[in-house]
Every structure is written in C-alpha cells, then in structure tokens.
Amino acid sequence: LEMALRRLKSTDRFNLVFFNNGFWSYASNPVLATPLEVQRAVKAVRNLKADGGTEMYQALNFSLDNFSETRGVLKQLIFLTDGGVQNENTLFTLISKKLKNTRLFTIGIGSAPNSYFMSRAAELGRGAHVYIGQTSEVSARMQELFLKIENPAITDLVLKLPINTKAEYYPNPLPDLYFGEPLAIAIKGLKAEDIASIVGKKGKQDWEIDISLKQSAEHI
C-alpha cells in the first residue's frame, strides 16, 4: 500500500479505506496526492494495526460511492486483503450495481483469500486479479500491477456483433487493454465468416477495429 502511495502523481486524487469488522477512511473524500498528503497517508498506513474480521460489504459500498463523477478521469479501486471473503453473490450484486466507470483490481496475499471472489470481482470490475503467495513476492508482483494500471492503452471496450446475431462471449464485460498485453475473447454462436468489431476509447478519442473470425481458433 505504501508502494502504491509513493507512485501517485501530484495531480492524482486518492483515498484509503481500511476495514475489519467495520471500516474507516483516511479522508471523507479523495484528496490531491501532494507530497505532504502522501507523507500523511504513509504515516497512517504504518500506524495501521491488523485485527478483527474481513467484513468487506460496507467498505466496498463506501469506496464505490466515494468517487466523484468526473468526465475523462479514470477511477481505479484496488482491494487488498490477506483474509477470506464471504457472501460472494451479495458482493457481486453490489459491484454490478455501483461500479459504473470505476475499474476494480483485487490483490490477495497469503493462503487465506477467496480466489473465486477475487478473480470474479476483478472480471466484473474490468480490472485484474493478482495473487501473491509469499511476502517475498510482494515487491515484484506489485510493481507489475502498478506498471499495468498506469498504462491503459484502450478503455471502455465493447464487442459489437453482427446484426441479428445471438452469441455469448467471455469475459463479459471486456477489461481495459493495457500496453504489451493481448486481448483474448471466447465467442460462442458465431460463424467463421462473420466479422465482429471492438470499439473503445484511446485516451479521449474513439477507437474501433474490425475482427474477422476466420483468424480465430476453434475449441470444442
């Protein structure tokens, strides 16, 4: 968490939400990441005492509401825990209802985190899930995640299928596309001669590409 704070730019806004049986936040609303504010936040992190349970609902609910609706601003919510998460379906419903344009990234550390919840929550949140099995891996794995979330290439991806076509695809919704990463989509119900389109945003500009399914690989 301290590593993440120190990577913030002075034009970024941030907040911290801590939770166990209850939750509390660093600030009532996101604050600018000035050097002084980052130092204050680092101090708050270093003074954190880990105890209690892993009651995520109220903390997640607050966090999703805590973002202001600002056009052109990419909102990223990072959920970090070493504890098990319960009531997955209730949390999935909350994420689907309140996510809007926020991206959700989940980080599980150690042997206890609920991997099903963490990976599915990241899918719903158009983000990514990182599992860290050993504390010795924290620095390297977090560096990978930071480089990823700091470099979105194309956002708000949507798959456009041929007219009057009914097909299933996965992942749904599509995640953002990051520099150096491929986009893989599994589609059921289309023919090899069909052409699909992928649209999104490259910065503030509209972006679109047609994909011929003849180049796809078929799986049974």
C-alpha positions in Angstrom: 0.0 0.0 0.0 2.9 2.3 0.8 4.5 1.5 -2.5 1.2 2.5 -4.3 1.0 5.8 -2.5 4.6 6.8 -3.4 3.8 6.2 -7.1 0.9 8.7 -7.2 1.4 11.9 -9.2 0.6 15.3 -7.6 -2.4 15.6 -10.0 -3.9 12.3 -8.8 -6.6 12.1 -6.1 -6.7 9.2 -3.7 -8.4 7.9 -0.6 -7.8 4.9 1.7 -10.5 2.7 3.2 -9.5 0.3 6.0 -11.8 -2.5 7.1 -12.1 -5.4 9.6 -15.4 -5.9 11.4 -16.2 -2.3 10.4 -14.5 0.3 8.2 -13.0 3.8 8.4 -11.4 6.0 5.8 -8.4 8.2 5.6 -10.4 11.2 4.3 -14.1 11.9 3.8 -13.5 12.4 0.0 -10.5 11.8 -2.3 -7.6 14.3 -1.8 -4.8 15.5 -4.0 -1.7 13.5 -3.8 0.6 16.3 -2.8 3.9 15.3 -1.2 2.6 16.4 2.2 -0.6 14.4 1.8 1.3 11.3 0.7 3.5 11.5 3.7 0.5 11.8 6.0 -1.1 8.8 4.3 2.1 6.7 4.6 2.2 7.5 8.3 -1.5 6.3 8.6 -0.5 3.1 6.9 2.5 2.5 9.1 0.3 3.0 12.2 -2.3 0.5 11.0 -3.0 -2.4 13.3 -4.4 -5.5 11.6 -7.1 -7.2 13.7 -10.8 -8.1 13.6 -12.6 -9.8 10.7 -12.9 -9.3 6.9 -16.3 -7.6 6.6 -16.0 -6.1 3.2 -19.5 -5.0 2.2 -19.7 -1.6 3.9 -16.2 -0.7 3.0 -16.7 -1.6 -0.7 -20.1 0.2 -0.7 -18.4 3.3 0.7 -15.5 3.1 -1.7 -17.7 2.8 -4.8 -19.7 5.8 -3.7 -16.6 7.8 -2.7 -15.6 8.6 -6.3 -16.9 11.8 -7.8 -18.4 11.7 -11.3 -15.7 13.5 -13.3 -15.6 13.0 -17.1 -12.3 11.9 -18.6 -11.0 10.7 -15.2 -10.1 7.0 -14.9 -11.2 5.8 -11.5 -9.3 2.8 -10.1 -10.3 0.9 -7.0 -7.7 -1.5 -5.5 -8.9 -4.1 -3.0 -6.1 -5.6 -0.9 -6.6 -8.4 1.7 -5.0 -11.4 3.2 -8.3 -12.7 4.6 -11.2 -14.8 3.4 -14.2 -13.0 1.9 -17.7 -14.4 2.4 -21.1 -13.6 0.8 -19.7 -13.5 -2.7 -23.0 -13.2 -4.5 -24.1 -10.2 -2.4 -20.8 -8.5 -3.1 -21.0 -9.3 -6.9 -24.5 -7.7 -6.9 -23.1 -4.6 -5.2 -20.2 -4.3 -7.6 -22.5 -4.7 -10.7 -24.9 -2.1 -9.3 -22.4 0.6 -8.3 -19.3 0.1 -10.3 -20.2 2.4 -13.2 -17.0 3.6 -14.8 -14.7 2.5 -12.0 -12.1 -0.2 -12.5 -11.7 -2.8 -9.7 -8.4 -4.6 -9.1 -8.1 -7.2 -6.4 -4.9 -8.4 -4.6 -4.9 -11.5 -2.4 -1.9 -12.1 -0.2 -1.1 -15.5 1.5 -3.2 -18.6 1.7 -6.5 -17.3 3.1 -8.0 -15.1 0.3 -11.1 -16.3 -1.5 -9.6 -16.8 -5.0 -13.1 -17.2 -6.6 -14.3 -13.9 -5.3 -11.1 -12.1 -6.0 -10.9 -13.2 -9.7 -14.6 -12.8 -10.4 -14.8 -9.4 -8.8 -11.9 -8.2 -10.9 -13.7 -9.5 -14.0 -16.8 -7.7 -13.2 -14.7 -4.6 -12.5 -12.9 -4.8 -15.8 -9.6 -4.9 -13.9 -7.2 -7.6 -12.9 -6.6 -10.0 -10.0 -3.1 -10.6 -8.5 -2.4 -13.4 -6.2 0.7 -13.2 -4.0 1.6 -16.5 -2.2 4.7 -15.4 -0.4 5.5 -12.0 1.2 8.9 -12.2 -0.6 6.9 -11.8 -3.9 5.1 -8.6 -2.9 7.6 -6.1 -4.3 7.9 -7.7 -7.8 4.2 -8.5 -8.2 3.0 -5.1 -7.1 5.5 -3.4 -9.5 3.9 -5.4 -12.3 0.4 -4.3 -11.3 1.5 -0.6 -10.9 3.0 -0.6 -14.4 -0.2 -2.1 -15.8 -2.7 0.2 -14.2 -0.6 3.3 -15.0 -0.6 2.4 -18.7 -4.1 1.8 -20.1 -3.9 1.7 -23.9 -7.6 1.4 -24.7 -10.5 1.7 -22.3 -14.3 1.1 -22.3 -14.0 -1.8 -24.7 -17.3 -3.1 -26.2 -17.7 -6.1 -28.5 -20.1 -5.3 -31.4 -21.6 -8.4 -33.0 -23.2 -8.7 -36.5 -26.8 -7.5 -36.7 -29.4 -10.1 -35.7 -26.7 -12.3 -34.1 -27.2 -14.0 -30.8 -23.9 -15.1 -29.3 -22.2 -15.5 -25.9 -18.8 -14.1 -25.2 -16.3 -14.1 -22.3 -15.0 -12.1 -20.5 -18.1 -10.0 -20.2 -17.7 -7.1 -19.6 -14.4 -6.7 -21.5 -11.5 -5.5 -19.5 -9.4 -2.5 -20.5 -6.5 -3.2 -22.8 -3.0 -2.4 -21.4 0.3 -1.8 -23.2 2.0 -5.1 -24.0 -1.0 -7.3 -23.3 -3.2 -9.2 -25.8 -6.9 -9.2 -25.8 -8.5 -12.7 -25.9 -12.2 -13.2 -26.3 -14.1 -16.5 -26.3 -17.2 -16.3 -28.5 -19.9 -19.0 -28.8 -22.6 -18.8 -31.6 -20.8 -17.0 -34.5 -19.6 -18.4 -37.8 -16.1 -18.2 -39.2 -17.3 -15.9 -42.0 -18.7 -13.4 -39.5 -17.0 -10.1 -38.7 -17.2 -8.6 -35.2 -16.0 -5.1 -34.1 -14.4 -3.9 -31.0 -14.9 -0.3 -30.0 -13.4 1.7 -27.2 -11.5 4.9 -26.1 -7.9 5.6 -26.9 -7.4 8.5 -24.4 -10.3 10.7 -25.3 -10.5 9.6 -28.9 -13.0 6.9 -30.2 -11.2 3.7 -31.4 -12.6 0.8 -33.4 -11.3 -2.3 -35.2 -13.0 -5.0 -37.2 -12.1 -8.6 -36.4 -12.5 -11.4 -39.0 -13.4 -14.6 -37.2 -11.5 -16.6 -39.8 -8.4 -15.9 -37.9 -9.8 -17.3 -34.7 -9.0 -20.7 -33.2 -11.9 -23.1 -32.7 -12.3 -25.0 -29.5 -14.9 -27.7 -28.6 
